[in-house]
Structures are given as structure tokens and as C-alpha cells.
Amino acid sequence: MSHVLRLPGKRGTMGERSFVERRRTWKASLRDRFSELEKRWNQANVPLAVIHLPISMASVGPDDLCRFGLSSENLRTLQTNRPNLLLVGPTSHLAPVLELLERSAIRPIVVCGAQRLPLAERAIGTLVIHDAHRLSQPQQHQLHSWLTQHPLKQVILTAPEPLFPLFLRNAFDDALFFRLNMKLVVIEEASFEAV
């Protein structure tokens, strides 16, 4: 029979309290470490472009993106080198950027969500995957294997946030993350109505 020492007016045992405190301290230090790693990653991997789109998207077309933060040099890089990309931003703001990229993408372009990866299709030039942060571990492994077998294909991922924090938490496969070698394009809502 185990005897538990309970202090008057306090919940739990002394052992439970020290365990909880150690766990809180450990979680706080882990959060700090992840923040530091993310900060270093962001400094070393500056986005290819940060596009500030106006709140009203009705008048913005793909040809207008150079007015909102995409330099003509970066546009040329996107159109000629066709790097793997991660487009980070609100879903509502991705359409003009994707439309611009699709003009110079390797055909045929296959667009899908994270629920179903059409990797069995023979004719894929550029693969666009929306909501990449929702890819399951098996889907990530499947995508990595496909990329290894088809190294010249372009992959464009979209997500509301960068994938590096998911990588740090082991929620995004490290081999896939580094195999993609993605250029980051950040799409933000402008705090003012651009003219």
C-alpha cells in the first residue's frame, strides 16, 4: 500500500507538483529553442518575394504583381528557373500569384488539395498542392518518393504559414522538406489600399 503525502490546502502531491513545474519549464525552453531556430532559418532563407496585395482583390491581375512587391528580376527567376515554391498567405490572395506562375509553368499542370495526391498520373509537369500543411505523414513520404523518381518536376505548395515550424515539430517530413528546397513567396494583405 502506497502512502501519499498531501499538504493541507493544496491539490496533488509534492511529487506531482514538481513534475508539473519541470514539464512547464521544459515546454517553455523548447518553445524558446524552436523560436530561435525559426528566427535563424528565416534569416538564412529570406523569401524570394513578399507581395503586399490590396484588401480589394477585384482589380488585381497577375500582371499587376510587380506593382505589389514582386520584382521583375524575381519574376524572371520564377519564369525561367521554375524553382519549387511555397506560397504562404491567405487562400483568397493566392489566385493572381498562381495565375502568373501557371503562365510559365511546365505543362501539364496538375492542381490538387492535400486530401488526394494524383501522383500516379503520368503527365505531370507542375504539381500544385494546396494546403500543404495538411499533408499526412504517408502522403509526405509518397510525395518524397515521387520527387526522387521525377527530379525535374516543379512543385508549388500553398499554406497559410511557413512549413518550417511543422518541420521542427516533426509534423512535416525532414527529407521532403529539404528535397523540395523551396523558395518562399509570402503574400500579405496590404495595410493600405494600393493604387
C-alpha positions in Angstrom: 0.0 0.0 0.0 1.4 3.4 -1.0 1.2 6.4 1.3 0.7 9.7 -0.4 1.8 12.9 1.4 -0.8 15.6 0.9 -0.3 19.1 2.0 -3.2 20.9 3.6 -5.0 23.3 1.2 -3.0 22.1 -1.9 -4.1 19.8 -4.6 -1.9 16.9 -5.6 1.3 15.5 -4.0 4.6 17.2 -3.8 5.9 14.8 -6.5 3.1 15.8 -8.8 3.7 19.5 -8.4 7.5 19.2 -9.1 6.7 17.1 -12.2 4.2 19.7 -13.4 6.7 22.5 -12.8 9.5 20.6 -14.6 7.2 19.9 -17.5 6.2 23.6 -17.8 9.9 24.7 -17.7 10.8 22.1 -20.3 8.0 23.2 -22.6 8.9 26.9 -22.2 12.6 26.1 -23.0 11.5 24.0 -26.0 9.3 26.9 -27.3 12.2 29.3 -26.9 14.5 26.9 -28.7 12.0 26.5 -31.6 11.6 30.3 -31.8 15.4 30.7 -32.0 15.7 28.0 -34.7 12.9 29.6 -36.7 14.5 33.0 -36.4 17.8 31.7 -37.7 16.1 29.8 -40.5 14.2 32.9 -41.6 17.4 35.0 -41.6 19.2 32.4 -43.7 16.2 31.8 -46.1 14.9 35.2 -47.0 11.7 35.0 -49.1 12.2 35.3 -52.8 9.4 37.9 -52.7 7.0 39.5 -50.3 3.9 40.5 -52.2 1.6 43.1 -50.5 -1.8 42.7 -52.2 -4.6 45.2 -51.6 -7.6 44.3 -49.5 -9.8 44.6 -52.5 -8.6 41.8 -54.9 -11.2 42.5 -57.6 -8.9 44.7 -59.7 -5.6 42.7 -59.2 -4.5 40.5 -62.0 -1.3 38.6 -62.4 0.3 41.4 -64.5 -0.1 43.7 -61.6 2.1 41.7 -59.1 5.2 43.7 -59.9 3.5 46.8 -58.5 2.9 45.0 -55.2 6.3 43.6 -54.3 7.4 41.1 -56.9 10.5 42.5 -58.6 11.0 42.0 -62.4 14.2 40.1 -61.6 12.4 37.7 -59.2 9.6 37.3 -61.8 12.2 36.3 -64.4 13.7 33.8 -61.9 10.3 32.3 -61.4 9.6 32.1 -65.1 13.0 30.7 -66.3 14.3 28.6 -63.4 10.9 27.3 -62.2 12.0 26.5 -58.7 9.9 24.6 -56.2 7.8 27.2 -54.4 6.0 27.6 -51.1 3.3 30.3 -51.4 2.4 31.5 -47.9 -0.6 33.6 -47.4 -4.4 33.8 -47.2 -6.1 31.5 -49.7 -8.1 34.4 -51.1 -4.9 36.1 -52.2 -3.2 33.2 -53.9 -5.2 33.2 -57.2 -3.4 36.0 -59.0 0.0 34.7 -58.0 -0.8 31.2 -59.1 -2.3 32.5 -62.4 1.0 34.3 -63.0 3.1 31.3 -62.2 0.9 29.0 -64.3 1.8 31.0 -67.4 5.4 29.8 -67.4 4.9 26.5 -65.5 5.9 23.2 -67.1 2.8 21.7 -68.7 0.6 19.9 -67.9 -0.3 21.5 -64.6 -2.0 19.3 -62.0 -3.7 21.1 -59.1 -4.9 19.2 -56.0 -5.6 19.6 -52.3 -3.8 17.8 -49.5 -6.6 15.2 -49.4 -5.7 13.5 -52.7 -2.3 13.5 -54.4 -2.6 12.5 -58.1 0.9 11.2 -58.3 0.0 8.2 -60.4 -0.9 10.4 -63.3 1.8 10.0 -65.9 1.6 13.5 -67.3 2.6 16.0 -64.6 4.8 18.9 -65.5 4.0 21.1 -62.5 2.2 19.9 -59.4 0.3 22.4 -57.3 -0.7 21.3 -53.9 -3.0 23.5 -51.8 -2.9 23.3 -48.0 0.5 21.6 -47.8 0.4 21.9 -44.0 -2.4 19.3 -44.1 -0.4 16.5 -45.8 -0.4 13.4 -43.7 2.9 11.6 -43.0 2.1 8.8 -45.6 1.3 11.5 -48.2 4.6 13.3 -47.4 6.5 10.0 -47.9 4.6 9.4 -51.1 5.4 12.9 -52.4 9.1 12.5 -51.4 9.3 9.2 -53.3 7.6 10.7 -56.4 10.1 13.7 -56.3 13.0 11.3 -56.1 11.8 9.5 -59.2 10.9 12.7 -61.1 13.6 15.3 -60.1 12.8 17.7 -63.0 9.2 18.3 -62.0 8.2 21.6 -60.4 6.2 21.6 -57.2 4.2 24.6 -55.9 2.8 24.3 -52.4 0.4 26.7 -50.7 -0.1 27.1 -47.0 -1.3 29.8 -44.6 2.0 29.7 -42.7 5.6 28.6 -43.4 6.3 24.9 -43.1 9.5 25.2 -41.0 7.7 25.2 -37.7 5.9 21.9 -38.7 9.3 20.5 -39.7 10.7 21.5 -36.2 7.8 19.6 -34.5 8.3 16.5 -36.7 4.9 17.2 -38.3 6.5 17.7 -41.7 8.9 15.1 -43.1 12.5 16.4 -42.9 13.6 14.5 -46.1 10.7 16.0 -48.1 11.3 19.5 -46.6 14.9 19.5 -47.8 14.2 17.6 -51.0 11.8 20.3 -52.1 14.4 23.0 -51.5 11.5 25.5 -51.8 11.8 29.2 -52.5 9.4 31.1 -50.3 6.9 33.7 -51.6 5.0 35.5 -48.9 1.6 37.0 -49.9 0.3 39.5 -47.4 -2.7 41.8 -47.2 -1.5 45.4 -47.6 -2.4 47.6 -44.6 -3.4 50.3 -47.1 -5.4 50.3 -50.3 -2.7 50.2 -53.1 -3.3 52.4 -56.1 
